Each structure stands twice: as structure tokens, then as C-alpha cells.
Amino acid sequence: MISAFIGLVLVLLLCVLRMPLAYAMTLVGVVGYASLLDFNFTAALSISARRMIDTLQDPALSVIPLFILMGNLISRSGMSIELFRASNALVGHHRGGMAMATITACGGFSAICGSSLATAATMGRVAIPSMRRFGYADSLASACIAAGGTLGILIPPSVALIIYGILTEQSIRELFAAGFVPGVMGIVLYLVAVKFVVWRSPESGPRGHEMTAAEKREAYKGISGIAALFTVIMGGIYLGVFTPTEAAGIGSFGALVIVYLRDLLTKALLKEVLFETATMSAKIFFVVLGALIFSNFINLAGLPEGLVHFLTTQDLEPMLVFLMIIVIYLMLGTVLESMSMMLLTVPVFYPVVQSMGFDLIWFGIVVVVVTEISLITPPVGMNVFVLSGMFKDLSSRTVFRGVMPFWVADIARLLAIIFIPALALGLPDFLYG
């Protein structure tokens, strides 16, 4: 157990020294194996290689590049603009309506994209210039995008849920079902946060003009393609018509058809999308493989069993232990990037959570929600820095100040999911028993 704890500290130290997480976890995992085998590096490398080969041969892993390809194609199709326009047609004429439209559009876009950073970057280009033209405060305009972008890793299809499913060997289909209601809750609570901001400071979110009935029909018509694609993908998964891997393939093909029907499909665009998909997938695969090697090391070293033994001997209530784990997540979220935090901690904590009798599907949703919170938590809120990097006149301090009501909404949602597990488990239980 001591060697595993030392390994965990070394990974964190290497990350602080700017070594990529994939390299840090792989290096510590292999050296850790060797230390447990009398420094037999040949055996350690052989075990690590076998783990990598077995993982890469798993067909379930193909769902990651396929969903990334679908998201990249959708990003190039102009759907983000149409989602924003349709959402604006629905609520834009209310005070703070364009901010609420942005939240709704982020939820819709993340349902196809599956990436928080991509959602924040794409919707930021579309929504911030529009809200600035109508006199919205930068703090509200940027905060609703930074917060809305976090929905990208929870509303299915979600790459984060897929990775969690691979690490813990849980059903991706059930994780997708479990993420739906908390994702919708996130949208609703963010809308409440916008309402609170404009109630407290009406000038931060002025009313927009109301569209005519014809303009609204035209706006809603523009999102028919993405609505149909989402319905086919998620409906097929939830009803058991096809597996998540098959759904990813169908979704990628559907996105390709949408791009083609919009006369946007060119050799240059296809080359760019495929290259970007391959690059993003390779980065994710390297990190996942490193996490699995490191996970095998800490399991072999007995860290999860040691934690379970320590906690059981302390005679603590399981819920108190679980809340302590959540506090650790929230603290790590202030210094670690969200995906790094999840990959480092899930292999350590999920055996402990499982031993205490908690459902791992539910725990996965809690982990992703906490990870969402880290995306807007100072000083390392990645969504905040994406926006401040895109708009040079937008300081990260402004975004962090504006995002606080949304952070409070996230904490409220997290507590609700923790103390009312049916919010996450109700839909998968209803669909799959």
C-alpha cells in the first residue's frame, strides 16, 4: 500500500513538473510493477504490454473515435449557429433570454458533441458576439457559456462516461441512461442561475426582440437534422436496438450525411476532420492506456484494499466516507484538469465505493458531475481559460466572477444526486430493470 501511495504522489509531482499525464502514469506504473517484482523490468514491461494489447483489442474502445468524428462533423456543419437561433427564438425575448438560449443551445450541442471544451469553444464563437451586441455584461455572457459547456461531458453520448465505463467495466448503455436526467437538471438549474443574475442586476441581461411566428418556424426547422440524429442515436441505445458502438457508427454516418446535404463536404474539410479525430482519439487512448497500467500497479500494490481496510476499521458511516471522497474530488478540481483528475482517482476510489455497497453507475454520474464542477472552478477551470484565450479582451477573473451562481447551481445538483440516487438510477432501472 505504501508503494502505491508513493506512486500516486509521484504521478502528481510529475504532472506539476509538466510531464504529460499519459507518460507520468505509464512511467510510474511500469517502475511500480518492477519494484513489486524485485525490479524485474522485463516482467513489468511484459505485463504492461499485455494490458495495452488486451485493451486496444476491445471493440468497445472504437466508440470513442466514432463519437469524436460525429462531433467534429457536426461542429463543421453550422449546427451550433442554428441551435443558438432556435433557442433564441424560444426564450430570447425575455430578460436574460439570450443567456438562457445559450444554455439551451449548449445542452443541445453537447448532446451530439460529447466534449465540454469543444462545446464551450464552439458556442463561445457564436453566442458571445451576439450577446455583446445586445449589451449583455461580459460576466454573464461568458459565464453561461463556460457553465453550459460543462454539459458536454454528462449529456450522452459522453466521452467521459465511456472512459469511466472502460475503467470500471460498467455498462456504457446504462451510464448513458443514468446521465440523461442529471444533464437535464443541469440545464434547468443553469436557467435558474441566469434568472437570479438578471433579477439581481437587470442591466446585465437586457431583453431581446421577439421573433415573428414565421421566423420561429424557420428557426425550429433548422435544427430538425440534429434533433433527428440525437433521437435515432439515443433512442436506439436506450431501447436496445443497437449497442453504443453501433450507435456511434450510425451517428458518424448521419453527421456525414448532414454535412453533405448542406453542400459543405469537401476533400479539405474531410481531411481536416479525419486528422483532428485521429489526433484527439490518439491522445485519449494514450491517457486511458496509461491510466490502466497505473491502475493495475496500485491494485497489485494493494492501495484500494488498504483503503477499504482502513475505513472499515475506523467504524465510519459509508455515506460519511463517500462525502469525504467527494470533498477530495472538489479539492483536486482546483489544481488538476478534469480528465486527469478522473483518470487518476477513479481506479483508486471505485473499489472502495463498491465495497461500501454503493452503485457504480450512480458513482460514475457523481464523478462526472464533480468533474464538471472542476471545469469552472478556479484556478484551473479549463472552460474559463478556453473563453479567455479566444477573446483577448475577456479576463479569466471576469469569467470566474460571473460563473459563481452557476457553480452554486452545480453544487445543489451534486447534493441532490448524492442524496436522491433515483435521479441518476431511475431511468436505467426503468429501461433495463
C-alpha positions, 0 to 999 in steps of 0.5 A, a space after each residue: 500500500 505504501 508503494 502505491 501511495 508513493 506512486 500516486 504522489 509521484 504521478 502528481 509531482 510529475 504532472 506539476 513538473 509538466 510531464 504529460 499525464 499519459 507518460 507520468 502514469 505509464 512511467 510510474 506504473 511500469 517502475 511500480 510493477 518492477 519494484 513489486 517484482 524485485 525490479 524485474 523490468 522485463 516482467 513489468 514491461 511484459 505485463 504492461 504490454 499485455 494490458 495495452 494489447 488486451 485493451 486496444 483489442 476491445 471493440 468497445 474502445 472504437 466508440 470513442 473515435 466514432 463519437 469524436 468524428 460525429 462531433 467534429 462533423 457536426 461542429 463543421 456543419 453550422 449546427 451550433 449557429 442554428 441551435 443558438 437561433 432556435 433557442 433564441 427564438 424560444 426564450 430570447 425575448 425575455 430578460 436574460 433570454 439570450 443567456 438562457 438560449 445559450 444554455 439551451 443551445 449548449 445542452 443541445 450541442 453537447 448532446 451530439 458533441 460529447 466534449 465540454 471544451 469543444 462545446 464551450 469553444 464552439 458556442 463561445 464563437 457564436 453566442 458571445 458576439 451576439 450577446 455583446 451586441 445586445 449589451 449583455 455584461 461580459 460576466 454573464 455572457 461568458 459565464 453561461 457559456 463556460 457553465 453550459 459547456 460543462 454539459 458536454 461531458 454528462 449529456 450522452 453520448 459522453 466521452 467521459 462516461 465511456 472512459 469511466 465505463 472502460 475503467 470500471 467495466 460498467 455498462 456504457 448503455 446504462 451510464 448513458 441512461 443514468 446521465 440523461 436526467 442529471 444533464 437535464 437538471 443541469 440545464 434547468 438549474 443553469 436557467 435558474 442561475 441566469 434568472 437570479 443574475 438578471 433579477 439581481 442586476 437587470 442591466 446585465 441581461 437586457 431583453 431581446 426582440 421577439 421573433 415573428 411566428 414565421 421566423 420561429 418556424 424557420 428557426 425550429 426547422 433548422 435544427 430538425 437534422 440534429 434533433 433527428 440524429 440525437 433521437 435515432 442515436 439515443 433512442 436506439 441505445 436506450 431501447 436496445 436496438 443497437 449497442 453504443 458502438 453501433 450507435 456511434 457508427 450510425 451517428 458518424 454516418 448521419 453527421 456525414 450525411 448532414 454535412 453533405 446535404 448542406 453542400 459543405 463536404 469537401 476533400 479539405 474539410 474531410 481531411 481536416 476532420 479525419 486528422 483532428 479525430 485521429 489526433 484527439 482519439 490518439 491522445 485519449 487512448 494514450 491517457 486511458 492506456 496509461 491510466 490502466 497500467 497505473 491502475 493495475 500497479 496500485 491494485 497489485 500494490 494493494 492501495 484500494 484494499 488498504 483503503 477499504 481496510 482502513 475505513 472499515 476499521 475506523 467504524 465510519 458511516 459509508 455515506 460519511 466516507 463517500 462525502 469525504 471522497 467527494 470533498 477530495 474530488 472538489 479539492 483536486 478540481 482546483 489544481 488538476 484538469 478534469 480528465 486527469 483528475 478522473 483518470 487518476 482517482 477513479 481506479 483508486 476510489 471505485 473499489 472502495 465505493 463498491 465495497 461500501 455497497 454503493 452503485 457504480 453507475 450512480 458513482 460514475 454520474 457523481 464523478 462526472 458531475 464533480 468533474 464538471 464542477 472542476 471545469 469552472 472552478 478556479 484556478 484551473 477551470 479549463 472552460 474559463 481559460 478556453 473563453 479567455 484565450 479566444 477573446 483577448 479582451 475577456 479576463 479569466 477573473 471576469 469569467 470566474 466572477 460571473 460563473 459563481 451562481 452557476 457553480 452554486 447551481 452545480 453544487 445543489 445538483 451534486 447534493 441532490 444526486 448524492 442524496 436522491 440516487 433515483 435521479 441518476 438510477 431511475 431511468 436505467 432501472 426503468 429501461 433495463 430493470 
